Amino acid sequence: MKIDRHLETALKNFATNFRANREKAFSGFDFEKLREQLAESKDRALARNEELLDQLLSNAEKHGTKILRAKDSAEANRMVLEIMERHGAKKLVKSKSMVSEETRLNHFLEEHGIEARETDLGEWIVQLRGERPTHMVLPAIHLTRNDVAKIFSEKLGRPIPGEIPAMVQVAREELRKEIFGVKVGLTGANALIADTGSMMMVTNEGNGRLCSTVPPVHIVLASIEKVVPSINDALLMLRLLPKNATGQIITTYVSFISGPHKDSQYLILLDNHRSELLKDPVFKDVLRCIKCSACLNVCPVYLLLGGAEYSHIYMGGIGTLLTAWIHGLKESKDLASLCLGCHRCEEICAAKIPIADLVISLRDRLNRELGRPIAKRIIFDGVFSRPELHEKGFKIARSARILIKGNEEFARKIPAPFQKYDRFRALPAPAKKPFSEQFAAHFGRGIIDGAKGRVKIYAGCLVENFYPGIGIAAAEVLEKMGYGVGLVKGGCCGFPAANSGYFDAAKKSYNALLENLSAGNTVLTLCPTCATMLTQLGPDLFPSHKAKGLGKRVIPFSRFLFENEAVKMGNCLKKYHEGMKVTYHESCHHKHLLKASDASRGLLKIALGTEIIEMPDADSCCGFAGTFSLDHPELSEALLAEKISAIKASDAETVALDCPGCLLQIRGGLRKQGGAVRVLHVAELLAEILA
């Protein structure tokens, strides 16, 4: 998949400004409380959807609005055409409507001899270019002002300067010519208010009000999940939508429309499989979406590819989920593989939709209904779900010494079919001995006695098979803090299989591991992805009484030390020299799901005796993301390049992190470039300092 660097720059410049504006807009507001209220409000409305639609129909018709129900895109488009023909109209002016993009209304009308003219500035620009929107709020976000000036000049037949005020003036003059004199205007709606029969529309341009009031006939095209019980529910949405969408306290125009301004008003309510989605116990949360697009503005993959590549009609992770239902599973298949699972989208979602987890569930459904790729079926169904084969495979790999050179940790030679994966990073060779064997040899009986009782380490696949030094370092630090240390026996936690949508294989691995997580012991994880599987994703996907209490007993290594041993660790480190230049990479699951990055930062500050050096965008994904780096090596490479640039910008000598997967990616990338920067797990750095 080719990355357009021009587009990437435009998107990332916007994203930087968006984050600053959004933070300012939410100053003084409790975002978490507001979005909790909105999620509850949307859930209540969705549970009463058919009842509220009936109420809307009754009250809207009292105001003279004609209500039409469309089961699918074809029916909705025919309804618009029939209205146009009934009123003798050959031209339609449109305000912004993603639902009309969903139905491909413009193309349908053009086939029937009717011109559909976009009047939203961004929509008009992409229409002039023969493109479709690449963002749900900002359709032309991928274009620079020079791009816009060029297309204006070409289409209008005169030179248009690239200054924004001049171009806005040109657009205003040209678009108002389009609006005045036509018979029919079409708009979307942000909310449909059942108890008043009204439509709420929020815009930043005057075209929305012009399209709904100047033409004698007004068509509202909206989907059925937009209905809410009352104006209070709509106003709650209004408190979040502008801030989360564009970083504004409120949009320039907020319109409540309760009846025809002139001749006739029609409201076309589109289903398009939404009523089926409402009944689905797993995916119904998707319909909470208020189309603010904040998730796109923080999505690392969207910011690389834009909406032309990362969409069918709707964009990004939420678009992938909508596509699966509205346009079909086949259309969502390729999109589903593009999600990193970084969970940035979920932190910013105004309606608290668990987008990344739902994409994982979608992958399972895709596998079940469209078939499993043979390579992954062998890996997950054949190997990962069977611990004895999993272990045997790594034994074979460890014995293949041709892979490594001397005692180095990196593979020397990669077989030809896999060389694209080490083009941008050096790949690790399996350790000579797994962590469990090294632990037993290093600490005699395999159990360290301690005055503060015993904790257990669950190492995870990468530490067990590739980075045993991380596990040994963690045990040494815990020993110095006075703990007895044991190991949790067991293979993979099941996350790699679950993340790829192989739920049957994941369940086997997860349940097998649960057998070894005996009650009463605190379990420390060295991999945030494993911790996420054990405490959040696993219990959600595969409920079991054996998982009861895991959320309290399974704790990330860094958080445990920070919360329990900060004072002692500070006393142990008083004589350590200050001056080590360390920066910190925030692993996605560690920060966005486990909320443990602050603990790691606090621990590092104690250990170093000073603040860590901040790198730009410390929480941006490094591009590993498990099988993502195998499925999309070109995207993984681009994300890694950004991370390495940020590390270099920090001028640090050492990168500390909490995730073995991120360590594999970043250490391998720096090795490939010949850099001298060290990459250490927090446990390794602490052990070094305490030595």
C-alpha positions in Angstrom: 0.0 0.0 0.0 1.6 3.3 -1.2 1.8 6.2 1.2 1.2 9.7 -0.2 3.7 11.9 1.7 2.0 15.1 0.5 -1.3 13.8 2.0 0.4 12.5 5.1 1.9 15.9 5.8 -1.4 17.7 5.3 -3.3 15.3 7.7 -0.7 15.4 10.4 -0.5 19.2 10.4 -4.3 19.2 10.8 -4.2 16.6 13.6 -1.7 18.7 15.5 -3.9 21.8 15.3 -7.0 19.7 16.1 -5.6 18.3 19.3 -4.7 21.8 20.6 -8.0 23.3 19.6 -9.9 20.4 21.1 -8.1 20.6 24.4 -8.9 24.4 24.6 -12.5 23.8 23.7 -13.0 21.2 26.5 -11.2 23.4 29.1 -13.6 23.6 32.0 -15.7 20.7 30.9 -15.7 17.2 32.2 -15.3 15.2 28.9 -15.5 11.8 30.6 -18.8 12.7 32.4 -20.3 14.3 29.2 -19.5 11.3 27.1 -20.8 8.9 29.7 -24.1 10.8 29.7 -24.1 10.8 25.9 -23.5 7.1 25.7 -26.3 6.4 28.1 -28.6 8.8 26.2 -27.9 7.1 22.9 -28.4 3.6 24.4 -31.8 4.6 25.8 -32.8 6.0 22.4 -31.5 3.0 20.5 -33.5 0.7 22.8 -36.7 2.6 21.9 -35.8 3.3 18.2 -39.0 2.1 16.6 -41.2 3.7 19.2 -39.3 7.0 18.8 -39.5 6.8 15.0 -43.3 6.4 15.3 -43.5 9.4 17.6 -41.3 11.5 15.3 -43.5 10.6 12.3 -46.6 11.6 14.1 -45.3 14.9 15.4 -43.4 15.8 12.2 -46.5 15.3 10.1 -48.4 17.7 12.3 -46.0 20.4 11.1 -46.5 19.4 7.5 -43.4 17.3 7.0 -44.0 14.2 4.8 -42.2 11.1 6.2 -40.9 8.4 4.0 -39.2 5.1 5.2 -36.5 3.6 3.0 -35.3 0.1 3.6 -32.1 0.5 1.6 -30.0 2.9 -0.6 -31.8 2.0 -3.8 -35.2 2.9 -2.2 -33.9 6.1 -0.7 -32.5 7.2 -4.0 -35.7 6.4 -5.9 -37.6 8.5 -3.3 -35.4 11.5 -4.0 -35.8 11.1 -7.7 -39.6 10.8 -7.4 -39.7 14.0 -5.4 -37.6 15.8 -8.0 -39.9 14.6 -10.8 -43.0 15.4 -8.8 -41.9 19.0 -8.5 -40.5 19.3 -12.1 -36.9 19.8 -10.8 -33.8 19.1 -12.9 -31.2 20.3 -10.4 -30.7 19.5 -6.7 -28.6 21.6 -4.3 -27.2 19.8 -1.4 -25.8 20.7 2.0 -23.4 18.2 3.6 -24.9 14.7 4.0 -22.8 11.6 4.6 -25.9 9.5 4.2 -26.2 10.7 0.6 -22.6 9.5 0.1 -23.6 6.2 1.6 -26.4 5.8 -1.0 -24.3 7.3 -3.8 -27.2 9.6 -4.5 -25.3 12.0 -6.8 -24.3 9.3 -9.2 -27.8 7.9 -9.2 -29.4 11.2 -10.0 -26.9 12.0 -12.7 -27.8 8.7 -14.4 -31.4 10.0 -14.5 -30.6 13.3 -15.9 -30.5 15.4 -12.7 -27.6 17.5 -11.6 -26.7 17.3 -7.9 -24.6 20.2 -6.8 -22.7 20.2 -3.5 -22.7 23.5 -1.7 -20.6 22.6 1.4 -17.2 24.1 0.5 -15.3 20.9 1.1 -17.8 18.8 -0.6 -17.9 21.2 -3.6 -14.1 21.1 -3.9 -13.9 17.3 -4.0 -16.9 17.2 -6.4 -15.0 19.5 -8.8 -12.0 17.2 -8.6 -14.2 14.1 -9.3 -13.4 12.7 -5.9 -15.4 11.7 -2.8 -14.9 12.9 0.7 -11.9 11.7 2.6 -13.2 12.8 6.1 -16.7 12.8 7.6 -16.4 16.4 8.9 -13.8 17.9 6.6 -14.3 16.4 3.1 -11.3 18.1 1.5 -8.9 17.8 4.4 -6.3 16.1 2.2 -5.9 19.1 -0.1 -3.7 22.2 0.4 -4.8 25.7 -0.5 -2.7 25.5 -3.7 -4.5 22.3 -4.7 -7.8 24.2 -4.2 -6.7 27.2 -6.1 -5.6 25.0 -9.0 -8.9 23.2 -9.3 -10.9 26.5 -9.0 -8.8 28.1 -11.7 -9.3 25.0 -14.0 -13.0 24.7 -13.5 -13.9 28.4 -13.4 -11.7 29.4 -16.4 -9.9 32.2 -14.7 -6.9 32.4 -12.4 -7.8 32.2 -8.7 -5.1 33.2 -6.2 -4.2 30.7 -3.4 -5.1 33.1 -0.6 -7.8 31.5 1.6 -10.0 34.7 1.9 -10.0 35.1 -1.9 -11.0 31.4 -2.4 -13.7 31.6 0.2 -15.2 34.6 -1.6 -15.1 32.9 -4.9 -16.8 29.8 -3.4 -19.5 32.0 -1.8 -20.3 33.8 -5.1 -20.3 30.6 -7.2 -22.3 28.5 -4.8 -25.0 31.1 -4.1 -25.6 31.2 -7.8 -26.3 27.5 -7.6 -28.7 27.8 -4.7 -30.9 30.6 -5.9 -33.4 29.6 -8.6 -33.5 25.8 -7.9 -36.6 24.1 -6.8 -35.2 21.5 -4.4 -32.6 21.5 -1.7 -31.4 18.5 0.4 -29.7 18.4 3.8 -28.7 15.9 6.3 -29.6 16.0 10.0 -27.5 15.6 13.2 -30.5 14.6 15.3 -34.2 13.9 14.8 -36.2 15.0 17.8 -39.2 12.7 18.4 -41.3 14.7 20.8 -41.3 17.9 18.6 -41.0 16.3 15.2 -37.9 18.5 14.6 -34.6 18.1 12.9 -31.3 19.5 14.3 -28.6 20.5 11.9 -25.2 21.9 12.9 -23.0 23.6 10.3 -20.2 26.1 9.9 -21.3 27.5 6.6 -24.5 29.3 5.6 -25.2 26.8 2.8 -27.1 24.5 5.2 -29.7 27.1 6.0 -29.8 28.3 2.4 -30.4 24.8 1.0 -33.2 24.2 3.6 -35.0 27.6 3.2 -34.4 29.1 -0.3 -35.7 26.3 -2.5 -39.5 25.7 -2.3 -38.9 22.0 -1.5 -36.6 20.7 1.2 -35.6 17.1 1.5 -33.9 15.8 4.7 -32.1 12.5 4.2 -31.2 10.9 7.6 -30.6 7.4 9.0 -32.9 5.9 11.6 -30.4 5.9 14.5 -30.4 9.7 14.5 -33.8 9.8 16.4 -33.6 11.0 20.0 -36.5 11.4 22.5 -36.3 15.1 23.2 -34.5 18.4 22.6 -32.5 17.8 25.8 -30.9 14.8 24.3 -30.1 16.8 21.2 -28.6 19.6 23.3 -26.4 17.0 25.1 -25.0 15.9 21.8 -24.5 19.6 20.9 -22.3 20.0 24.0 -19.9 17.3 22.6 -20.1 17.3 18.9 -18.5 20.7 17.9 -15.8 20.4 20.5 -14.9 16.8 19.5 -15.3 17.4 15.8 -13.5 20.7 15.1 -12.4 22.1 18.5 -15.2 24.7 18.6 -17.3 25.5 21.6 -20.2 25.6 19.3 -20.6 25.6 15.5 -21.4 28.8 13.6 -25.0 27.7 12.8 -27.3 25.5 14.9 -30.7 25.0 13.2 -33.9 23.4 14.5 -36.3 22.7 11.7 -39.9 21.8 12.5 -41.7 22.2 9.2 -41.6 23.3 5.6 -40.3 26.9 5.2 -42.1 27.3 1.9 -43.9 24.6 -0.2 -43.0 21.1 0.9 -40.6 19.3 3.3 -39.8 15.6 3.1 -37.9 13.5 5.7 -36.5 10.3 4.2 -35.5 7.8 7.0 -32.9 5.3 5.8 -32.5 1.9 7.4 -29.9 0.2 5.3 -29.5 -2.7 7.7 -29.4 -0.5 10.8 -32.5 -2.2 12.2 -30.5 -5.5 12.0 -27.5 -3.9 13.7 -29.8 -2.7 16.5 -30.6 -6.3 17.3 -27.0 -7.5 17.4 -25.8 -7.8 21.0 -22.1 -7.3 20.1 -22.1 -4.6 17.4 -25.2 -2.4 18.3 -22.9 0.2 20.1 -21.7 1.2 16.6 -25.0 3.1 16.2 -24.1 5.5 19.0 -21.7 7.2 16.6 -22.5 11.0 16.2 -20.0 11.3 13.2 -17.7 13.8 15.0 -14.7 12.0 13.3 -12.4 12.7 16.3 -11.4 9.1 16.0 -10.0 9.7 12.6 -8.0 12.7 13.8 -6.0 10.5 16.2 -5.8 7.3 14.2 -2.2 6.6 13.2 -3.2 4.6 10.1 -5.7 7.2 8.9 -3.1 9.9 9.3 -0.9 7.9 7.0 -3.4 6.9 4.3 -6.3 9.3 4.5 -9.9 8.5 3.7 -9.4 7.6 0.1 -7.5 4.4 1.1 -8.9 3.8 4.6 -12.6 3.7 3.7 -15.3 2.2 1.6 -17.6 5.2 2.2 -17.2 5.7 5.9 -13.6 6.1 7.1 -11.3 4.6 9.7 -12.1 2.0 12.4 -15.7 3.2 12.9 -16.1 3.3 9.2 -15.0 -0.3 8.9 -17.7 -1.3 11.4 -20.4 0.7 9.6 -19.3 -0.7 6.2 -19.6 -4.3 7.4 -23.3 -3.8 8.1 -24.3 -1.2 5.6 -22.3 -2.3 2.5 -21.5 -5.9 3.4 -18.8 -8.0 5.1 -16.8 -8.3 1.9 -16.4 -4.6 1.6 -15.0 -4.4 5.2 -12.5 -7.3 4.9 -9.5 -5.3 3.8 -10.3 -2.4 6.0 -10.5 -4.6 9.1 -6.9 -5.5 8.8 -5.8 -1.8 8.9 -6.7 -1.2 12.5 -3.7 -1.2 14.8 -5.8 -1.8 17.9 -4.0 1.1 19.6 -7.3 2.2 21.2 -6.5 5.9 20.7 -9.9 6.2 19.1 -11.7 4.9 22.1 -10.2 7.4 24.4 -11.5 10.3 22.3 -14.9 8.9 21.1 -17.7 11.1 22.2 -20.1 8.1 22.6 -17.7 5.7 24.3 -17.8 3.2 21.4 -15.2 0.4 21.9 -14.1 0.7 18.3 -10.9 -1.3 18.5 -12.5 -4.2 20.4 -15.4 -4.3 17.9 -13.0 -4.5 15.0 -11.5 -7.6 16.7 -14.9 -9.1 16.9 -15.6 -8.2 13.3 -12.4 -10.1 12.3 -13.8 -13.1 14.0 -17.1 -12.8 12.0 -15.1 -12.2 8.8 -13.1 -15.4 9.4 -16.2 -17.4 10.2 -18.3 -16.2 7.3 -15.8 -15.5 4.5 -13.1 -18.1 5.4 -9.8 -18.1 7.2 -6.5 -17.5 5.3 -4.6 -20.8 5.3 -1.3 -19.4 6.7 -3.0 -17.9 9.8 -5.3 -20.9 10.2 -2.2 -23.1 10.5 -0.5 -20.6 12.9 -3.5 -19.9 15.2 -5.8 -22.9 14.9 -2.9 -25.4 14.5 -0.1 -24.1 16.7 -1.1 -21.3 19.1 -4.1 -23.1 20.4 -1.9 -26.2 21.3 0.7 -25.3 23.9 2.7 -28.4 23.2 3.1 -27.5 19.5 3.8 -23.9 20.4 6.6 -24.9 22.7 8.0 -27.5 20.3 8.1 -24.9 17.5 10.3 -22.6 19.5 12.6 -25.5 20.5 13.1 -26.2 16.8 13.8 -22.5 16.2 16.3 -22.3 19.0 18.2 -25.3 17.6 18.4 -23.6 14.2 21.6 -21.7 15.0 22.1 -20.7 11.3 19.7 -17.9 12.1 22.1 -16.1 14.3 25.6 -14.9 14.2 27.7 -15.7 17.2 25.9 -14.7 20.4 24.0 -11.8 18.9 20.3 -11.4 19.5 19.4 -10.6 15.9 18.8 -13.0 13.1 21.5 -13.1 10.5 19.6 -14.5 7.6 15.9 -14.4 6.9 14.5 -16.8 4.3 13.5 -15.1 1.0 9.7 -15.1 1.4 10.1 -13.2 4.7 12.7 -10.7 3.8 10.2 -7.8 3.5 9.7 -8.0 7.2 13.3 -7.2 8.1 13.8 -4.6 5.4 13.2 -1.9 7.9 14.2 -3.6 11.2 16.5 -6.3 12.3 14.5 -9.2 13.6 15.5 -11.1 16.8 16.6 -14.6 16.9 15.1 -17.0 19.5 17.0 -17.0 22.8 19.3 -20.0 23.4 17.2 -20.9 26.4 13.7 -19.7 27.3 13.1 -17.5 30.3 11.6 -20.2 32.4 14.8 -22.3 32.1 17.0 -19.4 32.7 15.0 -18.4 35.8 15.3 -21.9 37.3 19.1 -21.9 36.6 19.6 -18.4 37.8 17.7 -18.7 41.0 18.4 -22.3 41.9 15.0 -23.9 42.9 13.2 -21.5 40.5 11.6 -19.7 43.4 13.1 -16.8 45.3 12.1 -16.5 48.9 11.2 -13.1 50.2 10.1 -11.3 53.4 7.2 -9.5 51.7 5.5 -12.6 50.5 5.4 -14.0 47.0 4.4 -12.5 43.7 4.4 -14.4 40.4 5.6 -13.3 37.0 3.7 -14.0 33.8 6.3 -13.4 31.1 4.4 -13.8 27.9 5.6 -15.3 24.6 8.2 -12.6 23.6 9.9 -12.6 27.0 9.8 -16.4 27.3 11.2 -17.1 23.9 13.1 -14.0 22.7 13.9 -11.6 25.6 14.5 -13.7 28.7 16.8 -10.9 30.0 13.7 -8.8 30.7 12.2 -11.5 32.9 15.5 -12.1 34.8 15.8 -8.3 35.3 12.3 -8.1 36.7 13.0 -11.0 39.1 16.2 -9.4 40.3 14.5 -6.1 41.0 11.7 -7.8 42.9 14.2 -9.7 44.9 16.0 -6.5 45.9 12.6 -5.1 47.0 12.1 -8.1 49.3 9.7 -10.2 47.4 9.6 -13.9 46.8 9.1 -14.6 43.1 7.6 -17.5 41.2 6.5 -18.0 37.7 3.1 -18.5 36.1 3.4 -21.6 34.0 1.6 -21.6 30.7 1.9 -20.7 27.1 0.4 -17.8 25.1 -2.3 -15.6 26.7 -4.4 -15.9 23.5 -4.2 -12.3 22.4 -2.5 -12.8 19.0 -5.2 -15.2 18.0 -8.0 -13.1 19.4 -6.6 -10.0 17.7 -6.6 -11.7 14.3 -10.2 -12.9 14.8 -9.4 -16.6 15.7 -11.6 -16.7 18.7 -11.7 -20.5 19.1 -7.9 -20.7 19.2 -7.7 -17.7 21.5 -10.2 -19.2 23.9 -8.2 -22.4 24.2 -5.0 -20.5 25.0 -6.7 -18.2 27.4 -8.5 -20.9 29.3 -5.4 -23.0 29.5 -3.6 -20.1 31.1 -6.4 -19.5 33.5 -5.8 -22.9 35.0 -2.4 -21.7 36.1 -3.4 -18.4 37.6 -4.2 -19.7 41.1 -6.2 -17.5 43.3 -4.5 -15.4 45.9 -1.2 -14.7 44.1 -0.4 -11.3 42.7 0.6 -11.8 39.1 3.0 -9.2 37.5 3.0 -8.9 33.7 5.9 -7.8 31.7 3.8 -7.2 28.6 0.8 -4.8 28.6 -0.9 -6.8 25.8 -0.9 -9.9 28.0 -2.2 -7.8 30.9 -5.0 -6.5 28.6 -5.9 -10.0 27.5 -6.0 -11.3 31.1 -7.9 -8.5 32.7 -10.1 -7.0 29.9 -10.4 -8.6 26.5 -10.3 -12.2 27.7 -13.0 -11.8 30.4 -15.2 -9.9 27.9 -14.9 -12.4 25.1 -14.7 -15.6 27.1 -16.5 -15.1 30.4 -15.3 -17.6 33.1 -15.6 -17.9 36.8 -11.9 -18.6 36.8 -11.2 -15.1 35.6 -13.0 -13.6 38.7 -10.8 -11.1 40.4 -8.0 -11.1 37.8 -8.5 -7.4 37.2 -7.2 -6.8 40.8 -4.6 -9.5 40.9 -2.9 -9.1 37.5 -0.8 -5.9 37.6 1.7 -4.4 35.2 5.2 -4.7 36.7 5.9 -0.9 36.7 2.6 0.0 38.3 3.2 -2.6 41.1 6.6 -1.2 42.0 5.5 2.4 41.8 2.4 1.9 44.0 4.1 -0.4 46.5 7.9 0.3 46.5 8.4 3.9 45.4 9.9 5.0 48.8 12.2 2.0 49.2 13.3 2.3 45.6 14.1 5.9 46.1 16.3 5.1 49.1 18.1 2.3 47.2 19.0 4.7 44.4 20.2 7.7 46.3 23.8 7.1 45.4 23.2 6.4 41.8 24.6 9.1 39.4 22.3 11.5 37.8 22.8 12.3 34.2 21.6 9.3 32.2 19.6 10.7 29.3 16.4 8.6 29.1 13.3 9.0 27.1 10.1 7.0 27.4 7.9 5.4 24.7 4.3 4.9 25.8 3.1 1.6 24.5 -0.5 1.6 23.2 -2.1 -0.9 25.6 0.0 0.3 28.5 -1.2 3.8 28.1 -4.7 3.7 26.6 -6.1 0.6 28.2 -4.1 -0.1 31.4 -3.6 3.6 32.2 -0.2 2.6 33.6 2.1 5.1 31.8 2.0 7.6 34.6 3.2 4.9 37.0 6.1 4.1 34.7 7.1 7.7 34.4 7.0 8.1 38.1 9.1 5.0 38.6 11.7 6.2 36.1 11.9 9.7 37.7 12.6 8.0 41.0 15.2 5.7 39.4 17.0 8.4 37.5 16.7 11.1 40.1 15.4 13.5 37.5 12.7 14.0 34.9 12.9 11.8 31.8 13.4 13.5 28.5 10.1 13.8 26.6 10.1 12.7 22.9 7.5 14.2 20.5 4.3 12.2 20.5 5.5 9.7 23.0 2.2 7.8 22.8 2.2 7.4 19.0 2.2 3.8 17.9 5.6 2.3 16.9 3.9 0.2 14.2 4.5 -3.2 15.7 0.9 -4.1 16.7 1.5 -7.9 16.4 0.5 -9.3 13.1 -0.2 -5.8 11.7 3.5 -5.4 11.0 3.4 -8.7 9.0 0.1 -7.8 7.2 1.2 -4.3 6.4 5.0 -4.0 6.5 5.0 -0.7 4.5 2.7 1.0 7.1 4.6 -0.6 10.0 7.8 0.8 8.5 6.4 4.3 8.2 5.1 4.4 11.8 8.5 3.1 13.0 10.3 5.8 11.0 8.2 8.4 12.8 9.0 6.9 16.2 12.7 6.7 15.5 12.7 10.4 14.4 11.0 11.3 17.6 13.6 9.3 19.6 16.4 11.1 17.8 14.8 14.5 18.4 14.8 13.8 22.1 18.6 13.4 22.0 18.3 10.6 24.6 20.8 7.8 25.0 18.3 5.2 26.2 14.7 4.5 25.3 12.7 2.9 28.2 9.4 1.1 27.5 7.1 -1.5 29.0 6.2 -3.6 26.0 8.4 -6.4 24.5 6.6 -6.0 21.1 7.5 -2.3 21.0 11.0 -3.2 22.1 11.3 -5.7 19.2 10.2 -3.1 16.7 12.2 -0.1 18.0 15.3 -1.9 18.9 15.3 -3.7 15.5 14.7 -0.4 13.7 17.5 1.4 15.5 19.8 -1.6 14.8 19.0 -1.5 11.1 20.0 2.2 11.0 23.1 1.6 13.0 22.1 3.8 15.8 23.7 3.8 19.2 20.6 4.5 21.2 19.8 1.6 23.6 16.2 0.3 23.9 15.4 -1.3 27.3 12.4 -2.6 29.1 11.8 -0.6 32.3 12.6 -3.8 34.2 16.1 -4.0 32.5 16.8 -0.3 33.2 15.8 -0.7 36.9 18.0 -3.8 37.3 20.9 -2.0 35.7 20.5 1.0 38.0 20.1 -1.2 41.1 23.0 -3.5 40.3 
